[in-house]
Amino acid sequence: MDRRSFLKLGALVAAGTVVAGCSSGTAHRPGAFANRLRIPPLLSPDLDASGTRRFELTLRTGSTELIPGLRASTWGINGDHLGPTLRMRRGDRVAMAVTNRIGEPTTLHWHGMRLPARMDGGPHQTVAPEATWRPEWTIDQPAATGWYHPHPHEQTARHVYRGLAGMIQIVDPEADAAGLPSDYGVDDIPLILQDKRLDSDGQLVEDFDGTFGLIGDTILVNGTFDPFVEVPAGRIRFRVLNASNARIYFLEFADGREFHVIGTDGGLLPGPAAVRRAVLSPGERLEIVASFAAGEQVVLRSVGERTDAATDIEEGDFDLLKIIAAGPRRDVSPLPARLSSAALPEAPPGARVRRMTLTGSEINGKDMDMTRIDEVVAAGAREIWEIHNTTYTHNFHIHEVAFRVLEINGAPPPAYLRGPKDTVYVPKQATVRLAVEFGRHADPAAPYMYHCHILRHEDKGMMGQFVIVAPGTEDRVSRLLPMPGHDHGGG
């Protein structure tokens, strides 16, 4: 699509750009793509004697050169900034040991995982300083790219911004057989996008006030400023995660080349979707494949849409990453027409419709209350959720579920957004309809969350809670929870 055609998609890109506002920091502008892209270490421990894959994760303070030559105080997981990529297989039993050494309570949420609510890492699973939280569950979902990040009540923006985030990769036999690039860090490359504000000494500026909270003027990819990556000639897969607090990216290659979206939040698409631009709001993931000829140098960038709407600020243009095809030529055969046979979420005739109205910082007129259950859902339910945004840009994430975008302002979404998802961009004054598929982990006393993933909005209270219960027991569930404590992290 050209720019004019893309804009005609209506609400998807009509006015929803959350963007670079004025900054009290110093804009550190990229120049010559001088820094080699950091590839997060891959953590995929062998199965132990009990058949469990055990991950050790330590949240810690650190010091990092976010700008070369200038050290910043940062937080990280198993390191000074960001965390390792966690790889696991469908069917694995996984056990996490999450140790908190940042000096204040936090949590660790497994964004995109289908798992029991008590293992979810939301605001109810607080890990006290120096405590270790030990959730375990079985991976029972298709191959996908997820991520993990803190989810403490009213403090998520600050914890993620300081560097507590990492990618998750789930693999399965069907994805293995699809012939997609899968050599980690070589032709299967993670890209974690975050924007920062940095002062003249290279320190993080933390100002989370304002309509959208902190929106930075310096973009880091995997924590790398002004990065380049060398890849083999041929097909390259990029797993792109928007781990920013609020910024929305409009991804394209500077030469306008076509590329293919092969997966969204919840897994692979049924088949590749050819695009020249794709939108990525906070919390969303895209898996894309592009082909490069030997000797090519191409820039991946974000080019903001312009709007005269009074309630949203104009987006900036950013070069994100230079790709240099310098390595030996690899497979350049066409992508398979069929990527996944997994059924997409569907809502049966007569499915229940739940309506969520988004205002500035409320959902259905309510701020988040940790003691209130807002919705009760039967295990295995398939429903329609209608998200109506009455104000400026938002997006919407539902824990545990997989959903499919049915409509954006009454029109079908672009082909690349028709796969399984857990987070959706909801532009200002738009209505989005979702077919939502819930899991079967019933627990009337342990809630999951749904919320805007613009972290300032989440922290201000734009979040609700739901429980999944045994079918037929919905009317017998208490809508009140005990006041949460601050230390659930010892076991």
WORA-V503458 format. One record per backbone hydrogen bond with DSSP energy under -0.5 kcal/mol. NH is the residue of the N-H (numbers start at 0). CO is the residue of the C=O. Records with the same first field share a line. If there is no record, write none. Layout:
NH: CO, CO
//
This chain:
5: 1
6: 2
7: 3
8: 5
9: 6
11: 8
12: 9
13: 9
17: 15
20: 18
25: 197
28: 26
34: 225
36: 227
39: 37
42: 40, 84
43: 41
47: 51
50: 47
52: 92
53: 45, 51
54: 94
56: 54, 96
58: 56, 98
59: 57, 75
60: 100
61: 73
63: 71
65: 63
66: 69
69: 66
71: 63
73: 61, 71
74: 161
75: 59
76: 81
77: 57, 75
81: 74, 162
82: 164
84: 40
85: 83, 166
86: 42, 84
87: 168
89: 170
90: 138
91: 88
92: 50
93: 91, 136
94: 52
95: 134
96: 54
97: 95, 132
98: 56, 96
99: 130
100: 58, 98
105: 126
108: 148
109: 119
110: 108, 146
112: 109
114: 112
118: 115
119: 116
124: 121
125: 123
126: 105
127: 125
129: 99
130: 127
131: 488
132: 97
136: 93
138: 91
139: 137
143: 169
145: 143, 167
146: 110
147: 165
148: 108
149: 163
154: 151
155: 151
158: 154
159: 155
160: 156
161: 157
162: 159
163: 158
164: 162
165: 147
167: 145
168: 85
169: 143
170: 87
175: 171
176: 172
177: 173, 174
178: 175
179: 174
183: 181
184: 187
185: 182
186: 182
187: 182
188: 236
190: 238
192: 190, 240
193: 191, 219
195: 217
197: 25
198: 202
201: 198
204: 196
205: 203
206: 204
216: 195
217: 195
219: 193
220: 223
221: 191, 219
222: 191
223: 220
225: 218
226: 319
227: 34
228: 321
230: 323
232: 326
233: 291
234: 330
235: 289
236: 186
237: 287
238: 188
239: 237, 285
240: 190, 238
241: 283
242: 192, 240
247: 17
248: 279
250: 248, 277
251: 300
253: 298
255: 252
258: 274
259: 288
260: 272
261: 259, 286
262: 286
263: 266
265: 419
266: 263, 419
267: 142
268: 261
271: 335
272: 260
273: 271
274: 258
277: 250
279: 248
282: 241
283: 280
285: 239
286: 262
287: 237, 285
288: 259
289: 235
291: 233
294: 324
295: 292
297: 322
299: 320
300: 251
301: 317
302: 249
303: 301
311: 308
314: 304
317: 301
319: 299, 317
320: 299
321: 226
322: 297, 320
323: 228, 321
324: 295, 322
325: 230, 323
326: 230
329: 232
338: 269, 336
339: 269
347: 345
350: 347
353: 351, 383
355: 385
356: 354
357: 355, 387
358: 361
362: 365
363: 356
365: 362
367: 460
371: 368
372: 478
373: 371, 464
374: 464
376: 466
378: 468
379: 438
380: 377
382: 435
383: 351
384: 433
385: 353
386: 384, 431
387: 355, 385
388: 386, 429
389: 357, 387
393: 425
395: 423
396: 450
397: 421
398: 448
400: 398
401: 436
402: 420
403: 434
404: 416
405: 403, 432
406: 432
407: 410
408: 430
410: 407
416: 413
417: 414
420: 402
423: 395
425: 393
428: 390
429: 426
431: 386
432: 406
433: 384
434: 403
435: 382, 433
436: 401
437: 380, 435
441: 439
442: 467
445: 442
447: 465
449: 463
450: 396
451: 461
454: 244, 452
456: 453
457: 453
458: 454
459: 455
460: 456, 457
461: 456
462: 460
463: 449
465: 447
466: 374
468: 376
472: 469
475: 472
476: 473
480: 370
487: 125
//
